[in-house]
Amino acid sequence: MGRIGRRAFLIGGAGVAAIGATGGVALLAPFEPMRGRRWLTETEAAGALALARTLFAEGPTPEQADVLGRLDAAVGDLHPETRRLFKTGLRALEYAPLPRFFARFSRLDPQRRAACVRSWEKKPYLWAAALLSMRFQVGVAYFESDEARAACGWALGCTPSHAEN
């Protein structure tokens, strides 16, 4: 077995310290919902909103589409165990960039947030599946808004044709 170099030891130690300082408290501790929300905390809402801004950089903003309002309602409809796991995933999303960028996901610039999402999509199954779940829920909350549907040209039903037969 090879030797562990000083640099690897320091980076590993910093990662463990970051997880210990933020992950243990941030991921496992119960939090109060943010003001105006029933289920999402400030941290979870910040991560979800930053993810929505990353995924939907063009068209209506996530604020215009009321992503947080719709996502908060959807989280409330989840089974309690699924809700707990989803909320933990949002907190993990928010704190995951700390060891690499020394900043939370919501405080990164758009390019770094996009780079994080791209890199997380290539991670082992569990993290990639968790990210896919968060992307799905945030995407549903976005596209349920009239603003987002109108911007992409979606319409309900058939458009009558004036052609015969």
Residue frames as qw, qx, qy, qz and C-alpha x, y, z in Angstrom:
[[0.000, 0.890, 0.456, 0.000, 0.00, 0.00, 0.00],
 [0.423, 0.518, -0.015, 0.743, 1.35, 3.46, -0.93],
 [0.294, -0.277, -0.428, 0.809, 2.11, 6.29, 1.38],
 [0.043, 0.881, 0.467, 0.057, -0.40, 9.02, 1.96],
 [0.434, 0.344, -0.021, 0.833, 1.20, 12.30, 0.98],
 [0.137, -0.296, -0.409, 0.852, 0.99, 15.49, 3.01],
 [0.262, 0.043, -0.259, -0.929, -1.24, 17.18, 0.45],
 [0.512, -0.249, -0.732, -0.374, -3.71, 14.27, 0.32],
 [0.394, -0.343, -0.715, 0.465, -3.75, 14.16, 4.11],
 [0.011, -0.238, -0.214, 0.947, -4.48, 17.91, 4.37],
 [0.391, -0.046, -0.439, -0.808, -7.18, 17.82, 1.70],
 [0.523, -0.287, -0.795, -0.109, -8.78, 14.78, 3.30],
 [0.299, -0.324, -0.605, 0.663, -8.59, 16.37, 6.73],
 [0.150, 0.131, -0.004, -0.980, -10.15, 19.58, 5.43],
 [0.474, -0.156, -0.624, -0.602, -12.95, 17.58, 3.82],
 [0.486, -0.347, -0.778, 0.194, -13.63, 15.66, 7.01],
 [0.158, -0.273, -0.399, 0.861, -13.57, 18.91, 8.99],
 [0.280, 0.010, -0.256, -0.925, -15.98, 20.57, 6.55],
 [0.548, -0.267, -0.709, -0.354, -18.36, 17.63, 6.72],
 [0.439, -0.328, -0.696, 0.464, -18.04, 17.52, 10.48],
 [0.061, -0.218, -0.235, 0.945, -18.59, 21.25, 10.85],
 [0.414, 0.149, -0.167, -0.882, -21.47, 21.50, 8.41],
 [0.495, -0.004, -0.773, -0.397, -22.68, 18.08, 7.36],
 [0.279, -0.221, -0.873, 0.334, -23.44, 16.62, 10.75],
 [0.092, 0.410, 0.440, -0.794, -25.32, 19.67, 11.90],
 [0.322, 0.315, -0.265, -0.852, -26.63, 20.77, 8.53],
 [0.434, 0.055, -0.775, -0.457, -27.82, 17.42, 7.30],
 [0.400, -0.229, -0.880, 0.113, -29.20, 15.78, 10.41],
 [0.024, -0.226, -0.532, 0.816, -30.49, 18.49, 12.71],
 [0.127, 0.703, 0.695, 0.082, -34.19, 19.38, 12.59],
 [0.159, -0.007, 0.072, 0.985, -34.89, 22.87, 11.31],
 [0.270, 0.600, 0.500, -0.563, -37.80, 25.23, 11.47],
 [0.488, 0.595, 0.521, 0.370, -39.49, 26.08, 8.17],
 [0.261, 0.037, 0.071, 0.962, -38.57, 29.43, 6.67],
 [0.225, 0.448, 0.364, -0.785, -40.94, 32.32, 7.05],
 [0.537, 0.429, -0.177, -0.704, -43.82, 32.00, 4.61],
 [0.553, 0.233, -0.763, -0.242, -43.20, 28.29, 4.02],
 [0.837, -0.365, 0.090, -0.398, -44.66, 25.29, 5.73],
 [0.990, -0.072, 0.067, 0.102, -42.06, 22.61, 4.96],
 [0.724, 0.443, -0.121, 0.515, -38.84, 24.07, 3.51],
 [0.523, -0.680, -0.087, 0.507, -36.16, 25.62, 5.72],
 [0.115, 0.914, -0.207, -0.329, -34.02, 28.59, 4.65],
 [0.293, -0.486, 0.754, 0.331, -31.17, 26.25, 3.71],
 [0.500, 0.268, 0.812, 0.137, -33.37, 23.86, 1.72],
 [0.378, 0.850, 0.327, -0.167, -35.13, 26.73, -0.05],
 [0.019, -0.833, 0.393, 0.388, -31.80, 28.38, -0.92],
 [0.361, -0.242, 0.840, 0.325, -30.50, 25.15, -2.45],
 [0.464, 0.505, 0.727, 0.035, -33.72, 24.49, -4.37],
 [0.268, 0.916, 0.126, -0.270, -33.90, 28.05, -5.70],
 [0.123, -0.696, 0.578, 0.408, -30.23, 27.98, -6.76],
 [0.432, 0.035, 0.865, 0.252, -30.84, 24.66, -8.53],
 [0.418, 0.728, 0.536, -0.086, -33.88, 26.14, -10.31],
 [0.117, 0.909, -0.171, -0.361, -31.85, 29.19, -11.37],
 [0.271, -0.455, 0.761, 0.375, -29.17, 26.85, -12.72],
 [0.424, 0.251, 0.855, 0.164, -31.60, 24.63, -14.61],
 [0.267, 0.780, 0.546, 0.152, -33.79, 27.43, -15.93],
 [0.372, -0.359, 0.052, 0.854, -31.43, 30.27, -16.78],
 [0.081, -0.053, -0.435, -0.895, -33.63, 31.40, -19.67],
 [0.350, -0.503, -0.690, -0.384, -37.34, 32.14, -19.73],
 [0.477, -0.764, -0.088, -0.426, -39.33, 33.07, -16.66],
 [0.091, 0.500, -0.709, 0.489, -37.27, 33.23, -13.49],
 [0.401, -0.216, -0.875, 0.167, -37.93, 30.68, -10.75],
 [0.029, 0.256, 0.484, -0.836, -39.32, 33.54, -8.66],
 [0.438, 0.149, -0.234, -0.855, -41.82, 34.42, -11.40],
 [0.607, -0.031, -0.727, -0.320, -42.79, 30.74, -11.63],
 [0.609, -0.521, 0.292, -0.522, -43.15, 30.54, -7.81],
 [0.662, 0.228, -0.711, 0.058, -40.93, 27.46, -7.68],
 [0.097, 0.190, -0.763, 0.610, -40.50, 27.65, -3.91],
 [0.569, -0.027, 0.285, -0.771, -44.24, 27.93, -3.25],
 [0.854, 0.175, -0.303, -0.386, -45.04, 24.97, -5.48],
 [0.555, 0.282, -0.743, 0.244, -42.10, 22.91, -4.19],
 [0.174, -0.220, 0.647, -0.709, -43.05, 23.63, -0.57],
 [0.758, 0.034, 0.135, -0.637, -46.57, 22.35, -1.25],
 [0.813, 0.272, -0.492, -0.149, -45.21, 19.26, -3.05],
 [0.275, 0.319, -0.788, 0.450, -42.85, 18.46, -0.16],
 [0.451, -0.140, 0.497, -0.728, -45.82, 18.58, 2.18],
 [0.856, 0.149, -0.080, -0.488, -47.59, 15.96, 0.06],
 [0.518, 0.395, -0.757, 0.055, -44.69, 13.49, 0.27],
 [0.844, -0.362, -0.395, 0.035, -44.71, 10.49, 2.60],
 [0.429, -0.888, 0.165, -0.024, -42.97, 11.57, 5.85],
 [0.776, -0.319, 0.385, 0.384, -39.94, 9.30, 5.27],
 [0.592, 0.491, 0.352, 0.533, -39.61, 10.43, 1.64],
 [0.026, -0.965, -0.089, -0.243, -40.01, 14.05, 2.78],
 [0.597, -0.736, 0.253, 0.195, -37.19, 13.64, 5.29],
 [0.746, -0.032, 0.435, 0.504, -34.89, 12.12, 2.66],
 [0.411, 0.719, 0.321, 0.460, -35.75, 14.78, 0.08],
 [0.204, -0.971, 0.023, -0.122, -35.15, 17.61, 2.54],
 [0.699, -0.525, 0.350, 0.336, -31.83, 16.01, 3.55],
 [0.679, 0.313, 0.416, 0.519, -30.92, 15.88, -0.13],
 [0.172, 0.908, 0.167, 0.344, -31.63, 19.60, -0.52],
 [0.449, -0.865, 0.213, 0.067, -29.42, 20.36, 2.48],
 [0.771, -0.192, 0.430, 0.428, -26.68, 18.12, 1.07],
 [0.524, 0.642, 0.330, 0.452, -26.98, 19.93, -2.27],
 [0.077, -0.979, -0.016, -0.190, -26.56, 23.26, -0.51],
 [0.499, -0.778, 0.374, 0.072, -23.48, 22.23, 1.49],
 [0.934, 0.127, 0.237, 0.236, -21.76, 19.86, -0.98],
 [0.566, 0.709, -0.071, 0.414, -19.56, 22.54, -2.66],
 [0.426, -0.891, 0.152, -0.046, -18.00, 23.67, 0.65],
 [0.777, -0.383, 0.344, 0.363, -14.88, 21.48, 0.51],
 [0.644, 0.314, 0.398, 0.573, -14.12, 22.40, -3.12],
 [0.198, 0.664, 0.248, 0.677, -15.30, 26.01, -3.44],
 [0.266, -0.173, -0.517, 0.795, -15.52, 27.13, 0.21],
 [0.345, 0.046, 0.019, -0.937, -19.06, 28.35, -0.46],
 [0.518, 0.281, 0.730, -0.345, -22.58, 26.99, -0.31],
 [0.385, 0.340, 0.736, 0.441, -24.31, 26.02, -3.58],
 [0.117, 0.878, 0.465, 0.020, -26.66, 29.02, -3.47],
 [0.202, -0.896, 0.109, 0.380, -23.72, 31.42, -3.09],
 [0.562, -0.117, 0.568, 0.590, -21.75, 30.15, -6.09],
 [0.269, 0.473, -0.268, -0.795, -21.79, 32.05, -9.37],
 [0.832, 0.318, 0.101, -0.443, -23.91, 30.49, -12.15],
 [0.601, 0.535, -0.588, -0.078, -20.92, 28.91, -13.92],
 [0.017, 0.346, -0.869, 0.353, -19.70, 27.14, -10.79],
 [0.645, 0.061, 0.516, -0.560, -23.22, 25.97, -9.93],
 [0.818, 0.431, -0.170, -0.340, -23.59, 24.51, -13.44],
 [0.402, 0.509, -0.752, 0.113, -20.18, 22.84, -13.11],
 [0.318, -0.219, 0.783, -0.487, -21.23, 21.32, -9.78],
 [0.787, 0.223, 0.279, -0.503, -24.46, 19.94, -11.25],
 [0.723, 0.516, -0.422, -0.181, -22.61, 18.47, -14.23],
 [0.208, 0.446, -0.831, 0.258, -20.00, 16.84, -12.00],
 [0.478, -0.108, 0.678, -0.548, -22.63, 15.47, -9.58],
 [0.830, 0.302, -0.033, -0.468, -24.51, 13.86, -12.48],
 [0.673, 0.451, -0.586, 0.019, -21.41, 11.69, -13.05],
 [0.259, -0.479, 0.709, -0.449, -21.01, 10.63, -9.42],
 [0.035, -0.029, -0.997, 0.056, -21.84, 7.16, -8.12],
 [0.217, -0.440, -0.774, -0.401, -25.44, 6.03, -8.37],
 [0.290, -0.625, -0.631, 0.358, -26.72, 7.25, -5.01],
 [0.132, -0.517, -0.061, 0.844, -25.66, 10.89, -5.43],
 [0.061, 0.018, -0.588, -0.806, -26.66, 10.98, -9.12],
 [0.229, -0.488, -0.817, -0.207, -30.08, 9.51, -8.25],
 [0.224, -0.643, -0.472, 0.560, -30.57, 12.04, -5.45],
 [0.053, -0.356, 0.207, 0.910, -29.70, 14.89, -7.83],
 [0.127, -0.200, -0.759, -0.607, -32.10, 13.48, -10.42],
 [0.226, -0.608, -0.749, 0.135, -34.86, 13.42, -7.80],
 [0.159, -0.614, -0.218, 0.741, -34.19, 17.04, -6.83],
 [0.003, -0.163, 0.483, 0.860, -34.05, 18.10, -10.50],
 [0.138, -0.392, -0.839, -0.351, -37.36, 16.33, -11.13],
 [0.206, -0.689, -0.614, 0.327, -39.18, 17.97, -8.21],
 [0.127, -0.549, 0.024, 0.826, -37.79, 21.43, -8.98],
 [0.000, -0.021, 0.658, 0.753, -38.61, 20.98, -12.68],
 [0.135, -0.548, -0.811, -0.156, -42.19, 19.95, -11.95],
 [0.180, -0.711, -0.397, 0.552, -42.60, 22.97, -9.66],
 [0.097, -0.385, 0.297, 0.869, -41.25, 25.23, -12.43],
 [0.105, -0.056, -0.725, -0.679, -43.31, 23.82, -15.30],
 [0.069, -0.578, -0.802, 0.138, -46.54, 23.81, -13.30],
 [0.021, -0.584, -0.182, 0.791, -46.53, 27.60, -13.55],
 [0.528, 0.759, 0.372, -0.081, -48.51, 29.33, -16.27],
 [0.062, 0.900, -0.316, -0.295, -45.48, 31.54, -17.02],
 [0.329, -0.416, 0.799, 0.282, -43.17, 28.62, -17.78],
 [0.556, 0.354, 0.749, 0.066, -45.77, 26.79, -19.85],
 [0.394, 0.882, 0.183, -0.183, -46.53, 29.90, -21.89],
 [0.073, -0.807, 0.488, 0.326, -42.81, 30.57, -22.45],
 [0.316, -0.241, 0.872, 0.286, -42.26, 27.09, -23.90],
 [0.403, 0.154, -0.488, -0.759, -45.43, 27.24, -26.03],
 [0.044, -0.153, -0.983, 0.095, -47.30, 24.47, -24.26],
 [0.498, -0.077, -0.038, -0.863, -51.09, 24.44, -24.65],
 [0.409, 0.056, 0.855, -0.314, -53.70, 22.04, -23.32],
 [0.646, 0.499, 0.485, -0.312, -55.83, 20.19, -25.83],
 [0.572, 0.261, 0.570, 0.529, -55.91, 20.12, -29.57],
 [0.081, 0.479, -0.110, -0.867, -55.71, 23.11, -31.81],
 [0.674, 0.520, 0.482, -0.208, -58.53, 22.89, -34.35],
 [0.348, -0.125, 0.602, 0.708, -57.42, 22.54, -37.93],
 [0.450, 0.546, 0.077, -0.702, -59.14, 24.37, -40.75],
 [0.156, 0.279, -0.829, -0.459, -58.29, 21.59, -43.19],
 [0.821, 0.032, -0.030, -0.569, -61.06, 19.40, -44.51],
 [0.962, 0.041, -0.266, -0.046, -60.97, 15.66, -43.76]]
